[in-house]
């Protein structure tokens, strides 16, 4: 059977102006709502867009600028003696865009909140590209483990529901035969 071509679905991101998105997903705005993200699971299940979706819908320049704004904000919050320079910020943002595009804006919020709260240690003097990327690698590994656990839990729940349904069907069939 021949399949009809699918109508391309547009995301809500495409409908929102870049200016509104910059405000909506700015680090300052997201940090105001960071208290809602208590666990990695909260970040995963958030309705926030992924870096890849932002890049696809709004372009690489927009997404790169947004990630750079997050890094600048982090430097400001940590009040470092030797903050990252513009070139380091650009290189770090490019690495995040290429290596962590599956992360959502809620993940950025959770990671940066964790950094500022000291989960990944204290940064007195400086924060380097390798420091940030190491943190992102550690977070991504944790995130993958949490996502795997959630997927297995859902699978096992569905599997047990199916077993339950099957046993109901068997009982019904047996009862029908006995009539």
Biotite code that builds the C-alpha atoms (Angstrom):
import biotite.structure as struc

atoms = struc.array([
    struc.Atom([0.000, 0.000, 0.000], chain_id="A", res_id=1, res_name="UNK", atom_name="CA", element="C"),
    struc.Atom([1.418, 3.361, -1.029], chain_id="A", res_id=2, res_name="UNK", atom_name="CA", element="C"),
    struc.Atom([1.826, 5.893, 1.748], chain_id="A", res_id=3, res_name="UNK", atom_name="CA", element="C"),
    struc.Atom([0.662, 9.417, 1.248], chain_id="A", res_id=4, res_name="UNK", atom_name="CA", element="C"),
    struc.Atom([3.232, 12.129, 1.848], chain_id="A", res_id=5, res_name="UNK", atom_name="CA", element="C"),
    struc.Atom([3.083, 13.434, 5.391], chain_id="A", res_id=6, res_name="UNK", atom_name="CA", element="C"),
    struc.Atom([2.290, 17.076, 5.938], chain_id="A", res_id=7, res_name="UNK", atom_name="CA", element="C"),
    struc.Atom([5.306, 18.694, 7.578], chain_id="A", res_id=8, res_name="UNK", atom_name="CA", element="C"),
    struc.Atom([4.491, 19.677, 11.121], chain_id="A", res_id=9, res_name="UNK", atom_name="CA", element="C"),
    struc.Atom([5.834, 22.956, 12.375], chain_id="A", res_id=10, res_name="UNK", atom_name="CA", element="C"),
    struc.Atom([6.733, 23.383, 15.984], chain_id="A", res_id=11, res_name="UNK", atom_name="CA", element="C"),
    struc.Atom([5.571, 26.234, 18.171], chain_id="A", res_id=12, res_name="UNK", atom_name="CA", element="C"),
    struc.Atom([9.156, 27.497, 18.129], chain_id="A", res_id=13, res_name="UNK", atom_name="CA", element="C"),
    struc.Atom([8.840, 28.469, 14.465], chain_id="A", res_id=14, res_name="UNK", atom_name="CA", element="C"),
    struc.Atom([5.823, 30.626, 15.314], chain_id="A", res_id=15, res_name="UNK", atom_name="CA", element="C"),
    struc.Atom([7.514, 32.624, 18.089], chain_id="A", res_id=16, res_name="UNK", atom_name="CA", element="C"),
    struc.Atom([9.663, 35.612, 17.219], chain_id="A", res_id=17, res_name="UNK", atom_name="CA", element="C"),
    struc.Atom([13.372, 35.371, 17.911], chain_id="A", res_id=18, res_name="UNK", atom_name="CA", element="C"),
    struc.Atom([13.138, 38.324, 20.299], chain_id="A", res_id=19, res_name="UNK", atom_name="CA", element="C"),
    struc.Atom([10.466, 36.612, 22.395], chain_id="A", res_id=20, res_name="UNK", atom_name="CA", element="C"),
    struc.Atom([12.463, 33.366, 22.412], chain_id="A", res_id=21, res_name="UNK", atom_name="CA", element="C"),
    struc.Atom([15.595, 35.219, 23.535], chain_id="A", res_id=22, res_name="UNK", atom_name="CA", element="C"),
    struc.Atom([13.607, 36.631, 26.449], chain_id="A", res_id=23, res_name="UNK", atom_name="CA", element="C"),
    struc.Atom([11.737, 33.411, 27.226], chain_id="A", res_id=24, res_name="UNK", atom_name="CA", element="C"),
    struc.Atom([14.857, 31.230, 27.237], chain_id="A", res_id=25, res_name="UNK", atom_name="CA", element="C"),
    struc.Atom([17.341, 33.759, 28.565], chain_id="A", res_id=26, res_name="UNK", atom_name="CA", element="C"),
    struc.Atom([19.332, 32.493, 31.536], chain_id="A", res_id=27, res_name="UNK", atom_name="CA", element="C"),
    struc.Atom([17.899, 35.207, 33.764], chain_id="A", res_id=28, res_name="UNK", atom_name="CA", element="C"),
    struc.Atom([14.311, 34.171, 32.980], chain_id="A", res_id=29, res_name="UNK", atom_name="CA", element="C"),
    struc.Atom([15.052, 30.459, 33.261], chain_id="A", res_id=30, res_name="UNK", atom_name="CA", element="C"),
    struc.Atom([16.849, 30.907, 36.588], chain_id="A", res_id=31, res_name="UNK", atom_name="CA", element="C"),
    struc.Atom([13.712, 32.521, 37.998], chain_id="A", res_id=32, res_name="UNK", atom_name="CA", element="C"),
    struc.Atom([11.920, 29.235, 37.318], chain_id="A", res_id=33, res_name="UNK", atom_name="CA", element="C"),
    struc.Atom([14.853, 26.954, 38.220], chain_id="A", res_id=34, res_name="UNK", atom_name="CA", element="C"),
    struc.Atom([13.240, 26.016, 41.537], chain_id="A", res_id=35, res_name="UNK", atom_name="CA", element="C"),
    struc.Atom([10.757, 23.887, 39.555], chain_id="A", res_id=36, res_name="UNK", atom_name="CA", element="C"),
    struc.Atom([13.633, 21.669, 38.415], chain_id="A", res_id=37, res_name="UNK", atom_name="CA", element="C"),
    struc.Atom([14.493, 19.568, 41.433], chain_id="A", res_id=38, res_name="UNK", atom_name="CA", element="C"),
    struc.Atom([15.759, 16.491, 39.570], chain_id="A", res_id=39, res_name="UNK", atom_name="CA", element="C"),
    struc.Atom([17.215, 15.496, 36.232], chain_id="A", res_id=40, res_name="UNK", atom_name="CA", element="C"),
    struc.Atom([13.889, 13.806, 35.548], chain_id="A", res_id=41, res_name="UNK", atom_name="CA", element="C"),
    struc.Atom([12.159, 17.183, 35.876], chain_id="A", res_id=42, res_name="UNK", atom_name="CA", element="C"),
    struc.Atom([14.520, 18.623, 33.261], chain_id="A", res_id=43, res_name="UNK", atom_name="CA", element="C"),
    struc.Atom([13.974, 15.669, 30.924], chain_id="A", res_id=44, res_name="UNK", atom_name="CA", element="C"),
    struc.Atom([10.188, 15.855, 31.194], chain_id="A", res_id=45, res_name="UNK", atom_name="CA", element="C"),
    struc.Atom([9.998, 19.617, 30.779], chain_id="A", res_id=46, res_name="UNK", atom_name="CA", element="C"),
    struc.Atom([8.275, 20.940, 27.664], chain_id="A", res_id=47, res_name="UNK", atom_name="CA", element="C"),
    struc.Atom([11.297, 23.109, 26.839], chain_id="A", res_id=48, res_name="UNK", atom_name="CA", element="C"),
    struc.Atom([12.799, 22.737, 23.354], chain_id="A", res_id=49, res_name="UNK", atom_name="CA", element="C"),
    struc.Atom([16.077, 20.971, 22.653], chain_id="A", res_id=50, res_name="UNK", atom_name="CA", element="C"),
    struc.Atom([19.148, 22.792, 21.400], chain_id="A", res_id=51, res_name="UNK", atom_name="CA", element="C"),
    struc.Atom([18.745, 20.869, 18.125], chain_id="A", res_id=52, res_name="UNK", atom_name="CA", element="C"),
    struc.Atom([15.163, 22.085, 17.683], chain_id="A", res_id=53, res_name="UNK", atom_name="CA", element="C"),
    struc.Atom([16.141, 25.687, 18.335], chain_id="A", res_id=54, res_name="UNK", atom_name="CA", element="C"),
    struc.Atom([18.969, 25.355, 15.833], chain_id="A", res_id=55, res_name="UNK", atom_name="CA", element="C"),
    struc.Atom([16.637, 23.843, 13.239], chain_id="A", res_id=56, res_name="UNK", atom_name="CA", element="C"),
    struc.Atom([13.817, 26.357, 13.712], chain_id="A", res_id=57, res_name="UNK", atom_name="CA", element="C"),
    struc.Atom([15.752, 29.562, 14.449], chain_id="A", res_id=58, res_name="UNK", atom_name="CA", element="C"),
    struc.Atom([19.160, 28.896, 12.943], chain_id="A", res_id=59, res_name="UNK", atom_name="CA", element="C"),
    struc.Atom([22.653, 28.302, 14.184], chain_id="A", res_id=60, res_name="UNK", atom_name="CA", element="C"),
    struc.Atom([23.458, 31.973, 14.826], chain_id="A", res_id=61, res_name="UNK", atom_name="CA", element="C"),
    struc.Atom([20.437, 32.429, 17.092], chain_id="A", res_id=62, res_name="UNK", atom_name="CA", element="C"),
    struc.Atom([21.120, 29.228, 19.024], chain_id="A", res_id=63, res_name="UNK", atom_name="CA", element="C"),
    struc.Atom([24.826, 29.953, 19.323], chain_id="A", res_id=64, res_name="UNK", atom_name="CA", element="C"),
    struc.Atom([24.098, 33.431, 20.675], chain_id="A", res_id=65, res_name="UNK", atom_name="CA", element="C"),
    struc.Atom([21.654, 31.983, 23.200], chain_id="A", res_id=66, res_name="UNK", atom_name="CA", element="C"),
    struc.Atom([24.165, 29.409, 24.485], chain_id="A", res_id=67, res_name="UNK", atom_name="CA", element="C"),
    struc.Atom([26.848, 32.104, 24.632], chain_id="A", res_id=68, res_name="UNK", atom_name="CA", element="C"),
    struc.Atom([24.493, 34.253, 26.720], chain_id="A", res_id=69, res_name="UNK", atom_name="CA", element="C"),
    struc.Atom([24.143, 31.346, 29.153], chain_id="A", res_id=70, res_name="UNK", atom_name="CA", element="C"),
    struc.Atom([27.940, 31.060, 29.495], chain_id="A", res_id=71, res_name="UNK", atom_name="CA", element="C"),
    struc.Atom([28.326, 34.819, 29.976], chain_id="A", res_id=72, res_name="UNK", atom_name="CA", element="C"),
    struc.Atom([25.610, 34.708, 32.642], chain_id="A", res_id=73, res_name="UNK", atom_name="CA", element="C"),
    struc.Atom([27.390, 31.832, 34.396], chain_id="A", res_id=74, res_name="UNK", atom_name="CA", element="C"),
    struc.Atom([30.645, 33.813, 34.444], chain_id="A", res_id=75, res_name="UNK", atom_name="CA", element="C"),
    struc.Atom([28.763, 36.744, 35.951], chain_id="A", res_id=76, res_name="UNK", atom_name="CA", element="C"),
    struc.Atom([26.999, 34.653, 38.616], chain_id="A", res_id=77, res_name="UNK", atom_name="CA", element="C"),
    struc.Atom([30.206, 32.946, 39.725], chain_id="A", res_id=78, res_name="UNK", atom_name="CA", element="C"),
    struc.Atom([31.968, 36.330, 40.043], chain_id="A", res_id=79, res_name="UNK", atom_name="CA", element="C"),
    struc.Atom([35.226, 34.880, 38.774], chain_id="A", res_id=80, res_name="UNK", atom_name="CA", element="C"),
    struc.Atom([38.519, 36.759, 39.073], chain_id="A", res_id=81, res_name="UNK", atom_name="CA", element="C"),
    struc.Atom([39.470, 35.616, 35.577], chain_id="A", res_id=82, res_name="UNK", atom_name="CA", element="C"),
    struc.Atom([36.248, 35.149, 33.604], chain_id="A", res_id=83, res_name="UNK", atom_name="CA", element="C"),
    struc.Atom([36.260, 33.474, 30.223], chain_id="A", res_id=84, res_name="UNK", atom_name="CA", element="C"),
    struc.Atom([37.083, 35.766, 27.325], chain_id="A", res_id=85, res_name="UNK", atom_name="CA", element="C"),
    struc.Atom([34.911, 36.115, 24.219], chain_id="A", res_id=86, res_name="UNK", atom_name="CA", element="C"),
    struc.Atom([36.867, 33.572, 22.188], chain_id="A", res_id=87, res_name="UNK", atom_name="CA", element="C"),
    struc.Atom([36.652, 30.975, 24.978], chain_id="A", res_id=88, res_name="UNK", atom_name="CA", element="C"),
    struc.Atom([32.919, 31.597, 25.302], chain_id="A", res_id=89, res_name="UNK", atom_name="CA", element="C"),
    struc.Atom([32.460, 31.135, 21.544], chain_id="A", res_id=90, res_name="UNK", atom_name="CA", element="C"),
    struc.Atom([34.485, 27.900, 21.493], chain_id="A", res_id=91, res_name="UNK", atom_name="CA", element="C"),
    struc.Atom([32.629, 26.546, 24.514], chain_id="A", res_id=92, res_name="UNK", atom_name="CA", element="C"),
    struc.Atom([29.247, 27.408, 22.976], chain_id="A", res_id=93, res_name="UNK", atom_name="CA", element="C"),
    struc.Atom([30.253, 25.697, 19.717], chain_id="A", res_id=94, res_name="UNK", atom_name="CA", element="C"),
    struc.Atom([31.252, 22.546, 21.618], chain_id="A", res_id=95, res_name="UNK", atom_name="CA", element="C"),
    struc.Atom([27.950, 22.506, 23.506], chain_id="A", res_id=96, res_name="UNK", atom_name="CA", element="C"),
    struc.Atom([26.034, 23.000, 20.233], chain_id="A", res_id=97, res_name="UNK", atom_name="CA", element="C"),
    struc.Atom([27.820, 20.119, 18.532], chain_id="A", res_id=98, res_name="UNK", atom_name="CA", element="C"),
    struc.Atom([28.137, 17.651, 21.410], chain_id="A", res_id=99, res_name="UNK", atom_name="CA", element="C"),
    struc.Atom([24.998, 18.249, 23.472], chain_id="A", res_id=100, res_name="UNK", atom_name="CA", element="C"),
    struc.Atom([22.283, 19.200, 20.973], chain_id="A", res_id=101, res_name="UNK", atom_name="CA", element="C"),
    struc.Atom([19.887, 16.653, 22.531], chain_id="A", res_id=102, res_name="UNK", atom_name="CA", element="C"),
    struc.Atom([19.765, 18.679, 25.742], chain_id="A", res_id=103, res_name="UNK", atom_name="CA", element="C"),
    struc.Atom([16.800, 20.902, 26.422], chain_id="A", res_id=104, res_name="UNK", atom_name="CA", element="C"),
    struc.Atom([16.856, 24.465, 27.690], chain_id="A", res_id=105, res_name="UNK", atom_name="CA", element="C"),
    struc.Atom([15.600, 22.972, 30.958], chain_id="A", res_id=106, res_name="UNK", atom_name="CA", element="C"),
    struc.Atom([18.774, 20.857, 31.042], chain_id="A", res_id=107, res_name="UNK", atom_name="CA", element="C"),
    struc.Atom([20.877, 24.013, 30.644], chain_id="A", res_id=108, res_name="UNK", atom_name="CA", element="C"),
    struc.Atom([18.945, 25.541, 33.522], chain_id="A", res_id=109, res_name="UNK", atom_name="CA", element="C"),
    struc.Atom([19.489, 22.468, 35.697], chain_id="A", res_id=110, res_name="UNK", atom_name="CA", element="C"),
    struc.Atom([23.213, 22.207, 34.864], chain_id="A", res_id=111, res_name="UNK", atom_name="CA", element="C"),
    struc.Atom([23.913, 25.886, 35.416], chain_id="A", res_id=112, res_name="UNK", atom_name="CA", element="C"),
    struc.Atom([21.853, 25.876, 38.631], chain_id="A", res_id=113, res_name="UNK", atom_name="CA", element="C"),
    struc.Atom([23.920, 22.882, 39.799], chain_id="A", res_id=114, res_name="UNK", atom_name="CA", element="C"),
    struc.Atom([27.161, 24.680, 38.948], chain_id="A", res_id=115, res_name="UNK", atom_name="CA", element="C"),
    struc.Atom([26.149, 27.830, 40.820], chain_id="A", res_id=116, res_name="UNK", atom_name="CA", element="C"),
    struc.Atom([24.995, 25.821, 43.837], chain_id="A", res_id=117, res_name="UNK", atom_name="CA", element="C"),
    struc.Atom([28.402, 24.133, 44.079], chain_id="A", res_id=118, res_name="UNK", atom_name="CA", element="C"),
    struc.Atom([27.441, 20.598, 43.036], chain_id="A", res_id=119, res_name="UNK", atom_name="CA", element="C"),
    struc.Atom([30.424, 20.464, 40.687], chain_id="A", res_id=120, res_name="UNK", atom_name="CA", element="C"),
    struc.Atom([32.859, 22.164, 43.042], chain_id="A", res_id=121, res_name="UNK", atom_name="CA", element="C"),
    struc.Atom([33.860, 25.749, 43.605], chain_id="A", res_id=122, res_name="UNK", atom_name="CA", element="C"),
    struc.Atom([35.333, 27.965, 40.938], chain_id="A", res_id=123, res_name="UNK", atom_name="CA", element="C"),
    struc.Atom([37.228, 30.769, 42.661], chain_id="A", res_id=124, res_name="UNK", atom_name="CA", element="C"),
    struc.Atom([39.609, 32.064, 40.066], chain_id="A", res_id=125, res_name="UNK", atom_name="CA", element="C"),
    struc.Atom([38.421, 30.853, 36.701], chain_id="A", res_id=126, res_name="UNK", atom_name="CA", element="C"),
    struc.Atom([36.183, 28.532, 34.743], chain_id="A", res_id=127, res_name="UNK", atom_name="CA", element="C"),
    struc.Atom([37.683, 26.951, 31.643], chain_id="A", res_id=128, res_name="UNK", atom_name="CA", element="C"),
    struc.Atom([36.173, 25.399, 28.550], chain_id="A", res_id=129, res_name="UNK", atom_name="CA", element="C"),
    struc.Atom([37.328, 21.976, 29.737], chain_id="A", res_id=130, res_name="UNK", atom_name="CA", element="C"),
    struc.Atom([35.688, 22.574, 33.151], chain_id="A", res_id=131, res_name="UNK", atom_name="CA", element="C"),
    struc.Atom([32.338, 23.338, 31.544], chain_id="A", res_id=132, res_name="UNK", atom_name="CA", element="C"),
    struc.Atom([32.533, 20.493, 29.026], chain_id="A", res_id=133, res_name="UNK", atom_name="CA", element="C"),
    struc.Atom([33.520, 18.017, 31.768], chain_id="A", res_id=134, res_name="UNK", atom_name="CA", element="C"),
    struc.Atom([30.463, 19.100, 33.743], chain_id="A", res_id=135, res_name="UNK", atom_name="CA", element="C"),
    struc.Atom([28.262, 18.716, 30.670], chain_id="A", res_id=136, res_name="UNK", atom_name="CA", element="C"),
    struc.Atom([29.703, 15.243, 30.006], chain_id="A", res_id=137, res_name="UNK", atom_name="CA", element="C"),
    struc.Atom([29.042, 14.184, 33.595], chain_id="A", res_id=138, res_name="UNK", atom_name="CA", element="C"),
    struc.Atom([25.521, 15.612, 33.486], chain_id="A", res_id=139, res_name="UNK", atom_name="CA", element="C"),
    struc.Atom([24.785, 13.991, 30.118], chain_id="A", res_id=140, res_name="UNK", atom_name="CA", element="C"),
    struc.Atom([25.873, 10.582, 31.457], chain_id="A", res_id=141, res_name="UNK", atom_name="CA", element="C"),
    struc.Atom([23.639, 11.056, 34.524], chain_id="A", res_id=142, res_name="UNK", atom_name="CA", element="C"),
    struc.Atom([20.791, 12.192, 32.271], chain_id="A", res_id=143, res_name="UNK", atom_name="CA", element="C"),
    struc.Atom([21.127, 9.142, 30.026], chain_id="A", res_id=144, res_name="UNK", atom_name="CA", element="C"),
    struc.Atom([21.031, 6.849, 33.062], chain_id="A", res_id=145, res_name="UNK", atom_name="CA", element="C"),
    struc.Atom([17.900, 8.560, 34.390], chain_id="A", res_id=146, res_name="UNK", atom_name="CA", element="C"),
    struc.Atom([16.235, 8.411, 30.962], chain_id="A", res_id=147, res_name="UNK", atom_name="CA", element="C"),
    struc.Atom([17.094, 4.714, 30.664], chain_id="A", res_id=148, res_name="UNK", atom_name="CA", element="C"),
    struc.Atom([15.632, 3.993, 34.107], chain_id="A", res_id=149, res_name="UNK", atom_name="CA", element="C"),
    struc.Atom([12.442, 5.898, 33.250], chain_id="A", res_id=150, res_name="UNK", atom_name="CA", element="C"),
    struc.Atom([12.101, 4.069, 29.937], chain_id="A", res_id=151, res_name="UNK", atom_name="CA", element="C"),
    struc.Atom([12.574, 0.683, 31.611], chain_id="A", res_id=152, res_name="UNK", atom_name="CA", element="C"),
    struc.Atom([10.053, 1.581, 34.294], chain_id="A", res_id=153, res_name="UNK", atom_name="CA", element="C"),
    struc.Atom([7.469, 2.586, 31.676], chain_id="A", res_id=154, res_name="UNK", atom_name="CA", element="C"),
    struc.Atom([8.228, -0.552, 29.672], chain_id="A", res_id=155, res_name="UNK", atom_name="CA", element="C"),
    struc.Atom([7.833, -2.774, 32.729], chain_id="A", res_id=156, res_name="UNK", atom_name="CA", element="C"),
    struc.Atom([4.603, -0.989, 33.670], chain_id="A", res_id=157, res_name="UNK", atom_name="CA", element="C"),
    struc.Atom([3.225, -1.552, 30.173], chain_id="A", res_id=158, res_name="UNK", atom_name="CA", element="C"),
    struc.Atom([4.446, -5.139, 30.192], chain_id="A", res_id=159, res_name="UNK", atom_name="CA", element="C"),
    struc.Atom([2.716, -5.823, 33.496], chain_id="A", res_id=160, res_name="UNK", atom_name="CA", element="C"),
    struc.Atom([-0.458, -4.142, 32.215], chain_id="A", res_id=161, res_name="UNK", atom_name="CA", element="C"),
    struc.Atom([-0.336, -6.347, 29.127], chain_id="A", res_id=162, res_name="UNK", atom_name="CA", element="C"),
    struc.Atom([0.122, -9.452, 31.290], chain_id="A", res_id=163, res_name="UNK", atom_name="CA", element="C"),
    struc.Atom([-2.800, -8.351, 33.383], chain_id="A", res_id=164, res_name="UNK", atom_name="CA", element="C"),
    struc.Atom([-4.916, -7.771, 30.286], chain_id="A", res_id=165, res_name="UNK", atom_name="CA", element="C"),
    struc.Atom([-3.903, -11.130, 28.853], chain_id="A", res_id=166, res_name="UNK", atom_name="CA", element="C"),
    struc.Atom([-4.893, -12.906, 32.040], chain_id="A", res_id=167, res_name="UNK", atom_name="CA", element="C"),
    struc.Atom([-8.264, -11.125, 31.964], chain_id="A", res_id=168, res_name="UNK", atom_name="CA", element="C"),
    struc.Atom([-8.758, -12.243, 28.386], chain_id="A", res_id=169, res_name="UNK", atom_name="CA", element="C"),
    struc.Atom([-7.857, -15.826, 29.237], chain_id="A", res_id=170, res_name="UNK", atom_name="CA", element="C"),
    struc.Atom([-10.332, -15.838, 32.128], chain_id="A", res_id=171, res_name="UNK", atom_name="CA", element="C"),
    struc.Atom([-13.016, -14.387, 29.856], chain_id="A", res_id=172, res_name="UNK", atom_name="CA", element="C"),
    struc.Atom([-12.341, -17.004, 27.169], chain_id="A", res_id=173, res_name="UNK", atom_name="CA", element="C"),
    struc.Atom([-12.411, -19.822, 29.707], chain_id="A", res_id=174, res_name="UNK", atom_name="CA", element="C"),
    struc.Atom([-15.662, -18.531, 31.167], chain_id="A", res_id=175, res_name="UNK", atom_name="CA", element="C"),
    struc.Atom([-17.172, -18.306, 27.673], chain_id="A", res_id=176, res_name="UNK", atom_name="CA", element="C"),
    struc.Atom([-16.197, -21.933, 26.987], chain_id="A", res_id=177, res_name="UNK", atom_name="CA", element="C"),
    struc.Atom([-17.791, -23.079, 30.241], chain_id="A", res_id=178, res_name="UNK", atom_name="CA", element="C"),
    struc.Atom([-21.154, -21.510, 29.353], chain_id="A", res_id=179, res_name="UNK", atom_name="CA", element="C"),
])
